[in-house]
Amino acid sequence: MIETGLSVTLVAIVVGIVLMSLSLYNTIVDPLLRVLAGAASGAIGAQIFMLPLSYCMFDVESAWIDQRFGSILVLVGILAVLIPTRTLLIRLRVGKRAFPSGDVPLGAFKGWWLPILFLAPTITILVLFIYYPAFDTFSLSTLLIRFGNPRFAPVCVSNFTRLLADAAPNFPPQYAFLDWIFEPAYAKVVFQTMTLSLAIVGFSMGIALLIAVVAFLPLKGAGIYRTLLIWPYAVSPAVAGIIFLLLFNPLGGIINYALQNLFGVQVGWLNDQNAAPFAIVIASVWKSLGFNILFFIAGLQNVPKDLIEAAAIDGAGLFQRFRRIVIPTLSPITFFLLITNLTYAFFETFGTIDYLTKGGPVGSTTTMMYQIYVVGVGGGDLGKAAAQSLILFAMVIGITILQFRTAGEQVNYGA
């Protein structure tokens, strides 16, 4: 283990130096400081995942996919230390050049202890309720442990690589190297999660914006209408599942009763694998509409009326005014709702799915969140369920960061 740890650490130091030097190329940071910071980032970052796992991925007996997975974890650990270190170096150097006399810019703290004091409650909550549980879940994901069985055995990262390595051949021979990317059953769950989430986010925000625009009109008793539109947000996902279970019941549901009387057709909303996803999307969209409408109405109150009137005088039509003035003004609200709705679609649809379809029929409504419940509670494989929960957690973080890097740059915070 010692020799393996030294080898991995030396490679990580070299990688850290190269990455830090390239990322700080043509900056004011001294070359020697780049090398030292890169070496420290590589050495520290490599230990984030390797020390808890005792470098088990790089044992001689380890499978090649375990070694590749271990290399990815080392790189992720290096980046987790290198990126904030790089940002800190640049800010320190820029700060020295911008304020050589020691002047403090407007709005900045004079010392370091006061901002730390203000941040202490938030940091404490994050450590106790997010970082520590995440670390504990990572430890659980490295074990072969069954629900209700006190015995367990370490399996390194097999709970992760089993999701990647057990795929049956689905590609032509020339692309056989792609066979290990995802186990077919888990790939289907990932695809369904992304599809359902995009549908829920798109329909809920689009419909909510249209309803909010109508509800914002100066009508008599508009406050009552707005309250009735918002109240579904107060209903829990489980209660929403029960409500739509009564509506979508294939035998005695209200919707099928109306379809039979009007058009002479019935839809197997909950027992047809093609129709069941639509039932989940409809129920989830209804559940999140109130939240979106509330924020869109609040955002519409900040749209400058003088700009609307000036555009109307200049001959801009209703659609042009909406596209050129209203939508840019609502961009901060829209971006916030995009993040929160995506989080809701990934996590909080569990109750609705459990009450409506329980992931069926034929797994057509099983999402990554529900799959964790099926594997961990239904199958009793806590280690594999913990691994899947970390994959879902990392996926949501990655999508959120991507949104901040792309859509976040398009947000207009100006008046």
Phi, psi and omega in degrees: 000321182296315179295319178296318180297319178295318180297313180297319181295318179297317178297319180296323178297316179297315179298318179298319179295316181296313182295318180293320179295319179291320183289334180257015179296137182063034173245175182275000180286135181297143180302320180296322179293326176298315181296314181295317180293321178294319179295317178295319179296319179294316182293318181285316182297327181293336184273348185301314180258334186285320181297313177299331182262359178056034177056032186293335182292339185255017174292160180296325182280353184291145176290159183296328180289329175295321179293320177295319179296321177296322178296321178296318179297320178298315180296320178297318178297320178297313180296325180297331178266323186291318185297309177294328177297316178300314180299319180295318179298315181296316181294322178295317181291318178295321179297322180293323181281326183283329183231068184293335182273000180089008178293146179258126180295159181298132179090357180263155178277144179283331179236177182264340188285328183292312176297325177297321179296318179293325182277347186303314179299317180295316180298319179298315180296318179298317181294316185286323190249353178235301187290314179295313175300324178295318178294320179294322177295321177297320177297320179294327182289348179265011184241152167264101187220137182251148180296124180086357179253119183289344181276148178208164180220138178288137180232017179058238183250023182296330179295333176277312186288340175295333177286342185252331193262346188263024183285138173283150181300122179237355185248159175299161184305324182290344177245027184295337180294346179275353187297334187272358188299311180217141167296133186307317182296318181286326176299322178296320179295317179298316180297317179296322179298314180295318181296310180297320182295315179297320179295316181296313182296313183297311182290319183294318180286321179295312180294320180297321179295317179297316180294321180296321179297318179292317182292340181279349180297146181287082180250154177289129182075023182297330180299322179293317180297317181295321178297317179294329179287330186273336190300332178302337178296333181282350182274134180288156178303326179294316178294321176299322177298319179294318180300312183282344171294322176290328181283319187262005180305123185299333185267308185239020182288151182295321184294314178294327176297317179292319179297322181293319181286326184272316188239354180072025180232157174227146182243134177278074187303323187251350180238011176246123184294342176273333182264333184301318177301326178294324178296319179295317180297315181298314180296318181290322178296315178300320182294323185266355183299316184300317179298314181293318179299318180304313183285325178293321177296318177297322179290325180295335178291342181264001178288123182296120180290329180294326177291321177298315181293320179295320178294322178295321178295324180285358176098009179288134179284176182299315181293321179295318178297320180293318183284323186271334186243307187292309183298313176299323179293327180276000186301321176297318178295317181297318180295318177299315180293328177299317179293311184292323179291324178293320176297318177299316183295327181282322191249312193275001175278000183302312182297319179296316180295320183295321182280328185274306190233345185053037177085350181264191353282147181055035177069017186287343179240017178281118176261174181298322179294316180289329178296325177299318178295317180297316182287316186282312183269311180290314181270344178077008181267088185291324181296313180292323177296320178296321178297317179293325178294323178290324176297316178296318179299313180295323179295317180295318178297316180297317179294322179295316178298319178298321179295320178294327181282335184251286183294327181298330179285344180269357183286135180255110180262006180286165180285000000 
